[in-house]
Amino acid sequence: QVQLVESGGGLVQAGGSLRLSCAASGRTFTTYAMGWFRQAPGKEREFVAAITWNGGRAYHADSVKGRFTISKDNAKNTVYLQMDSLKPEDTAVYYCAASTSLPYNSRRMEDFGSWGQGTQVTVSS
């Protein structure tokens, strides 16, 4: 099992930036890919971005493409989500997730077996 701890959430004005971090510990050698999801009040959890641990192939949801960037630091077992040009509709709890065998370009929650506790991001207008 992999343990994930997110940090970096907070309150920001529209147009601003935040960087989320997710530190992984435990059986990190089993990790094939990591991702970010988010859940706004009253809505289902949705895919934001994912990145493979070796090779660093990244992909993003259309709603954040060009504004958010996922990256990783293998030496620190940490994945990041740089969020720029934030909009009020980006307000949500952001969750980090890890997968041991992610199908190509999967955006499904079911393909990620380990989850963090979430960090709140609030964007004011």
C-alpha positions as YAML, in Angstrom:
chain: A
units: angstrom
residues:
- id: 1
  name: GLN
  ca: [0.00, 0.00, 0.00]
- id: 2
  name: VAL
  ca: [1.09, 3.54, -0.74]
- id: 3
  name: GLN
  ca: [0.34, 6.41, 1.63]
- id: 4
  name: LEU
  ca: [-0.32, 9.82, 0.06]
- id: 5
  name: VAL
  ca: [-0.36, 13.20, 1.77]
- id: 6
  name: GLU
  ca: [-1.47, 16.33, -0.11]
- id: 7
  name: SER
  ca: [-0.54, 19.90, 0.77]
- id: 8
  name: GLY
  ca: [-0.63, 23.36, -0.77]
- id: 9
  name: GLY
  ca: [-4.33, 24.07, -0.93]
- id: 10
  name: GLY
  ca: [-5.83, 27.37, 0.16]
- id: 11
  name: LEU
  ca: [-7.78, 30.44, -0.81]
- id: 12
  name: VAL
  ca: [-6.78, 32.40, -3.89]
- id: 13
  name: GLN
  ca: [-8.36, 35.07, -6.08]
- id: 14
  name: ALA
  ca: [-9.44, 34.32, -9.62]
- id: 15
  name: GLY
  ca: [-6.48, 34.55, -11.97]
- id: 16
  name: GLY
  ca: [-4.07, 33.52, -9.26]
- id: 17
  name: SER
  ca: [-1.90, 30.43, -8.86]
- id: 18
  name: LEU
  ca: [-1.38, 27.58, -6.42]
- id: 19
  name: ARG
  ca: [0.90, 24.56, -6.39]
- id: 20
  name: LEU
  ca: [-0.32, 21.36, -4.81]
- id: 21
  name: SER
  ca: [2.09, 18.70, -3.61]
- id: 22
  name: CYS
  ca: [1.53, 15.02, -2.91]
- id: 23
  name: ALA
  ca: [4.15, 13.07, -1.00]
- id: 24
  name: ALA
  ca: [4.11, 9.31, -1.35]
- id: 25
  name: SER
  ca: [5.47, 6.83, 1.18]
- id: 26
  name: GLY
  ca: [5.30, 3.11, 1.79]
- id: 27
  name: ARG
  ca: [5.44, 0.72, -1.16]
- id: 28
  name: THR
  ca: [6.26, 3.46, -3.66]
- id: 29
  name: PHE
  ca: [8.22, 1.05, -5.85]
- id: 30
  name: THR
  ca: [4.88, -0.43, -6.92]
- id: 31
  name: THR
  ca: [3.64, 2.90, -8.27]
- id: 32
  name: TYR
  ca: [3.19, 3.08, -12.04]
- id: 33
  name: ALA
  ca: [1.39, 6.40, -12.24]
- id: 34
  name: MET
  ca: [-0.03, 9.14, -10.07]
- id: 35
  name: GLY
  ca: [-2.87, 11.50, -10.64]
- id: 36
  name: TRP
  ca: [-5.02, 14.32, -9.36]
- id: 37
  name: PHE
  ca: [-8.79, 14.35, -9.09]
- id: 38
  name: ARG
  ca: [-11.13, 16.97, -7.68]
- id: 39
  name: GLN
  ca: [-14.60, 17.07, -6.20]
- id: 40
  name: ALA
  ca: [-16.72, 20.18, -5.96]
- id: 41
  name: PRO
  ca: [-19.70, 20.40, -3.57]
- id: 42
  name: GLY
  ca: [-22.64, 18.43, -4.90]
- id: 43
  name: LYS
  ca: [-20.66, 17.05, -7.82]
- id: 44
  name: GLU
  ca: [-18.93, 13.79, -8.64]
- id: 45
  name: ARG
  ca: [-15.19, 13.42, -8.33]
- id: 46
  name: GLU
  ca: [-13.53, 14.16, -11.66]
- id: 47
  name: PHE
  ca: [-10.16, 13.53, -13.26]
- id: 48
  name: VAL
  ca: [-7.71, 16.43, -13.47]
- id: 49
  name: ALA
  ca: [-4.34, 15.06, -14.56]
- id: 50
  name: ALA
  ca: [-2.05, 12.03, -14.38]
- id: 51
  name: ILE
  ca: [1.61, 11.22, -14.97]
- id: 52
  name: THR
  ca: [3.53, 7.97, -15.30]
- id: 53
  name: TRP
  ca: [6.24, 7.53, -12.71]
- id: 54
  name: ASN
  ca: [8.92, 6.31, -15.14]
- id: 55
  name: GLY
  ca: [8.98, 8.21, -18.39]
- id: 56
  name: GLY
  ca: [6.86, 11.06, -17.11]
- id: 57
  name: ARG
  ca: [4.12, 10.87, -19.71]
- id: 58
  name: ALA
  ca: [1.49, 13.37, -18.60]
- id: 59
  name: TYR
  ca: [-2.07, 14.11, -19.68]
- id: 60
  name: HIS
  ca: [-4.69, 16.58, -18.46]
- id: 61
  name: ALA
  ca: [-8.43, 17.01, -18.52]
- id: 62
  name: ASP
  ca: [-9.65, 19.37, -21.23]
- id: 63
  name: SER
  ca: [-11.09, 21.70, -18.57]
- id: 64
  name: VAL
  ca: [-7.61, 22.43, -17.16]
- id: 65
  name: LYS
  ca: [-5.40, 21.97, -20.19]
- id: 66
  name: GLY
  ca: [-3.13, 24.98, -20.68]
- id: 67
  name: ARG
  ca: [-3.73, 26.18, -17.10]
- id: 68
  name: PHE
  ca: [-2.69, 23.23, -14.91]
- id: 69
  name: THR
  ca: [0.52, 21.20, -15.16]
- id: 70
  name: ILE
  ca: [1.28, 17.93, -13.43]
- id: 71
  name: SER
  ca: [4.91, 17.06, -12.70]
- id: 72
  name: LYS
  ca: [6.94, 14.78, -10.45]
- id: 73
  name: ASP
  ca: [10.16, 14.47, -8.51]
- id: 74
  name: ASN
  ca: [11.13, 10.82, -8.32]
- id: 75
  name: ALA
  ca: [13.88, 11.47, -5.77]
- id: 76
  name: LYS
  ca: [11.33, 13.00, -3.40]
- id: 77
  name: ASN
  ca: [8.52, 10.60, -4.27]
- id: 78
  name: THR
  ca: [6.38, 13.67, -4.82]
- id: 79
  name: VAL
  ca: [3.95, 14.72, -7.52]
- id: 80
  name: TYR
  ca: [2.89, 18.32, -8.06]
- id: 81
  name: LEU
  ca: [-0.02, 20.13, -9.64]
- id: 82
  name: GLN
  ca: [0.80, 23.67, -10.72]
- id: 83
  name: MET
  ca: [-2.46, 25.57, -11.13]
- id: 84
  name: ASP
  ca: [-2.40, 28.90, -12.96]
- id: 85
  name: SER
  ca: [-5.15, 31.23, -14.15]
- id: 86
  name: LEU
  ca: [-7.47, 29.79, -11.55]
- id: 87
  name: LYS
  ca: [-11.21, 30.23, -11.95]
- id: 88
  name: PRO
  ca: [-14.00, 30.08, -9.36]
- id: 89
  name: GLU
  ca: [-15.18, 26.83, -10.98]
- id: 90
  name: ASP
  ca: [-11.85, 25.25, -9.98]
- id: 91
  name: THR
  ca: [-13.01, 25.39, -6.36]
- id: 92
  name: ALA
  ca: [-13.00, 21.83, -5.03]
- id: 93
  name: VAL
  ca: [-11.28, 19.37, -2.78]
- id: 94
  name: TYR
  ca: [-8.27, 18.06, -4.69]
- id: 95
  name: TYR
  ca: [-7.21, 14.46, -4.21]
- id: 96
  name: CYS
  ca: [-3.94, 12.76, -5.07]
- id: 97
  name: ALA
  ca: [-4.09, 9.14, -6.22]
- id: 98
  name: ALA
  ca: [-1.65, 6.37, -7.15]
- id: 99
  name: SER
  ca: [-1.99, 3.46, -9.52]
- id: 100
  name: THR
  ca: [0.05, 0.28, -9.86]
- id: 101
  name: SER
  ca: [-1.11, -0.46, -13.41]
- id: 102
  name: LEU
  ca: [-2.87, 2.40, -15.16]
- id: 103
  name: PRO
  ca: [-4.40, 1.70, -18.57]
- id: 104
  name: TYR
  ca: [-3.23, 4.07, -21.28]
- id: 105
  name: ASN
  ca: [-4.61, 7.58, -20.68]
- id: 106
  name: SER
  ca: [-7.11, 6.31, -18.14]
- id: 107
  name: ARG
  ca: [-9.20, 8.90, -16.34]
- id: 108
  name: ARG
  ca: [-11.15, 6.42, -14.23]
- id: 109
  name: MET
  ca: [-11.12, 6.59, -10.45]
- id: 110
  name: GLU
  ca: [-11.38, 2.81, -10.39]
- id: 111
  name: ASP
  ca: [-7.89, 2.51, -11.89]
- id: 112
  name: PHE
  ca: [-6.28, 4.26, -8.91]
- id: 113
  name: GLY
  ca: [-5.94, 2.15, -5.77]
- id: 114
  name: SER
  ca: [-4.44, 4.58, -3.25]
- id: 115
  name: TRP
  ca: [-5.83, 7.97, -2.30]
- id: 116
  name: GLY
  ca: [-4.85, 10.91, -0.17]
- id: 117
  name: GLN
  ca: [-7.13, 12.72, 2.26]
- id: 118
  name: GLY
  ca: [-7.64, 15.72, -0.01]
- id: 119
  name: THR
  ca: [-6.79, 19.41, 0.18]
- id: 120
  name: GLN
  ca: [-9.26, 22.27, -0.25]
- id: 121
  name: VAL
  ca: [-8.77, 24.80, -3.04]
- id: 122
  name: THR
  ca: [-11.06, 27.82, -3.01]
- id: 123
  name: VAL
  ca: [-11.00, 30.41, -5.79]
- id: 124
  name: SER
  ca: [-12.81, 33.66, -5.09]
- id: 125
  name: SER
  ca: [-14.24, 35.84, -7.84]
...
